[in-house]
Amino acid sequence: MQDKPVALVTGANQGIGLQIAKDLAAHGFTVLVGSRNAERGEAAAKEVGAGACALQLDVTDQASITAAAERVGHEFGRLDVLIQNAAISNTKRLPGQSIEEYAKTTRPSNVSLDEMRAVWDTNVFGVLAVYQAMLPLLRKAPAARIVNVSSGVGSLTVNSDPAFAYRPIFGPVYPASKTALNALTVAMAMELEPEGIKVNAVSPGFTKTNLNGYAGTDSVEAGAREAVRVALLGPDGPTGTFTRWENETIPW
């Protein structure tokens, strides 16, 4: 078992995940760059540099998840930090279609159940599957941390406010998948609190990434900050929180 702490970032071959990987490597972690596509993962690991290792991981494929956990256990013996970043926003948004236009096609009355299932398979069930597979390795670390990358658009409290700017896009696909992820975060935090493993959700803000067709207004550097801050919290840090940069609480 190596001395350097080990972090796994899912969906780390691009965007916020890649930046989180870079930042954790700069803090002295051995970073496992989780990527559904092995070649893209290898390229991202090279970009991160020394201390990074590509890990093929498709969060919707149980065999891939199992193999990844076995490899981490064999090569590193434990996992100190798990950043659950892998997510998709849609599978059927048309080229050139705005987020607002797409949202109109995913109201509760007209949403494609296949579209909802596909997004939730990655954003909700994939998160739980990775959690279950990696938990034995997290339990072998002295002070493990789990950070679930959520979104402010998943907040039920905020969306209940008619003045909330993004309220019109709330619907059963991406926004509600983040609501469900928040619920999972609370459940995980409750389960692991007696063991001292911290589980928190963070919002990166409206970041310019492939997830939103690069329509975001914040940089990936800004989007990665809160996930990294929470991942580095000490033993007295909180668990079961939902925050954005810097330590600003978002209501559930």
N, C-alpha and C positions, 0 to 999 in steps of 0.2 A: 504494500500500500504506500503510495507516494505521499510526500509531505505537502506539496502544493494542493490547495483546495480545488475541487473539480466541479465545474458548472456545465449543465446541459441546457442549451437554448434551442427550442424547437422552432422550425421555420426560420432558420438563421442564415439562409443563403442570400437573403436580400433584405432591404428595408430596415425597419426597426430592429428585427432580430439580428441582422448582421452588425448593426451599430452596438447593440447590447453586448454581442460577443466581443467586439473590439474593446469596449470599455471594461468588461470583466477581465480580459487578457491583460489590459493595462494595470489592473489592480492585482495582478499576480496569480490569476486563476489559470488552470488548465481548462480550456473551453472546448466542449464538444459541440461542433456546429451541426445541429440537426437539420437534415434536408431530405425531402421526399426524393429528389433527384440526386443520385450519388455524385455525378460529374459536377453539378452546380455546387454541391457541398464541398467538394475538393477545391474548386476554384475559390469559394468563399473562405475556406480555411487558410489558403495561401494568402488571401488578402488580409486576413486577421493577423497572420504572421506567427512568430514563435509562440508556442504554448497552445495553439489551436489544432484540433483534430476533427476531421470530417466524420460524421456518423449518419449513415443512411437510416432515415426514420420517417415513415409515412404514418401519420397519426390515425389514419382510417384503415390501416392494415394491421391486424393483430399479429400476424407472423412477423412483420417488420418491427413492430414494437417489442415483441418477445426477444427477437434476435438482437435488437439494440441494447436491451437491458442485460442480456447475457454477455454481450461484448463489454459493456461498461463494468459489469461485475468482474469479469475475467481480467481486464486490462488495468482497472483502477481500484477495484475493491470497495468503492463507496461512491456516493454522490452527495456533495455538499449543498449545491444550489440547483433547483429545477426552475427554469423560466419557461412557462407555457405560453409561447408567443404565436405558434402556428394558427392561422385563421384564414378564412375566405369570406368575402362579403356577398358573393353571388356566383351563379353559374350561367345565368341567362340574360344578363344585362347586355343590351345591344351596343355595338360600336357607336360612339358619339352620343349615346343616351345619358342624360344627366342623372345624378343620384335621385333628384326629385321626381323625374319622369319614371325611373325604375320603381321608386317607392309606390307610385300610383298603380303599378301592376302587381304589387304584393300586399294589398290590403287583406284583412282577414276574409273578406267576401270573395276575393278573386285570386288569392295566392295559389301558386302551384305547390301541391304537397310535395312533389318530387324536389322542387327547388328548396323548400324549407328543410326537408330531410337531408339534402346534400350539404347545406351550410351547417346545420346542427351536427351532422356526422363529424365534421372537422372541429367546429368551435365548442361543442359540448361533449359529445360521446368520446371524441378523440382525446380531449383533456382528461376525462375520467380514466380512459384506458391507459394512458401514459402514467398517470398518477398511480394506478394500481400496480403497474409493472415496475416502476422506479422506487416505490415506497420501501421495499426491503433494503435497497441501496442507500436511500436517504436515512433510514434508521441506523445505518452503520456509521454515519457521520456524527461528529460530536455536537454540532449545532446546525442542523439542516434548515434550509429555507425553501419555500415554494412561492413563486410569484406568478400569478395568473394575469396576463395582459388582457384587460377588459376594455370598456369604452363608456364614456359618459352618456352615450345615447342609449345605454342599457338601464339607466337609472329610472325606476318607476316613479320615484318622488319628483325628480326633475321633469320628467315627461308629463306629469300631472299638472304642471304649471303652464297655463296658456301662453305665457310670455317666453317660454323656452324656444330658442331660435331653431333647434333641430327637431322640435316636436312633430312637424309634418311628415318626417321620414320614419317615425316609429312604426314598426310593423313586425310581423311574425318571423321574418327571415333573419337578417343580421342583427338588428337592435335587440330583438327578443332572445336571440342566442346568447347575447352578452348578459342579459338579465338572468338567464339560466346559469351562465358561467358564474355570475355573482353568487347565486344560490349555492352552487357547488363549492365556491370558495369558503362560504360560511360553514358549510357542512364539513369540509376538510379541516378547517381551523378548529372546529369543535372537537373533531375526532382526535387531532394530533396535539392539542394543547397540553394534555397530561404528559406528553413525551417531550415537550419543549421545542417541537418543530413548528416554526412560524409559517402561516399561510396567509398571503395578502393579495388583493387585487389592485391593479393600477390602471389608470387611463393615460395613454401617451398623448392625448390631445388630437387635434385634426392635423395629422402629419401627412406630408406629401409622399405617398407610397403607392405601389401597384394595387394595394387593397382598394383604394378609392379612385383609381385611374389618375393618380398624381394630381388630384384636385385639392389636396390639403394645403394648409397655409403654414404649417410649422415644419422645421427641418427634422430629419431623422435623429440628428444629434440631440435636439430638444426632446423628441419623442422617447428617446431611450433613457433619459435622466432618471425618471422616477422609478422605473423598474430596477435600475442599477442601485439607486439609493436604498430602496427597500431590501434588495438582495443582500446589501452590506450591513444591515442593521445588526446591532449587537444583541447579546442575550437578554437585555432589558427592553428590547424593541417590542412593538405591539404585534398582535396577530388578529386576523379577522377584520382587517380594515380595507377601505376602498378610497384611494387617494390619487391625486394628480400632483404634478410638480408645483411647488415643493411642499410636500406633506399637507396639501390642502384636501380636506375630507370631502368626498362626494357622497351624498345620501343614497342609500340603497333604493 
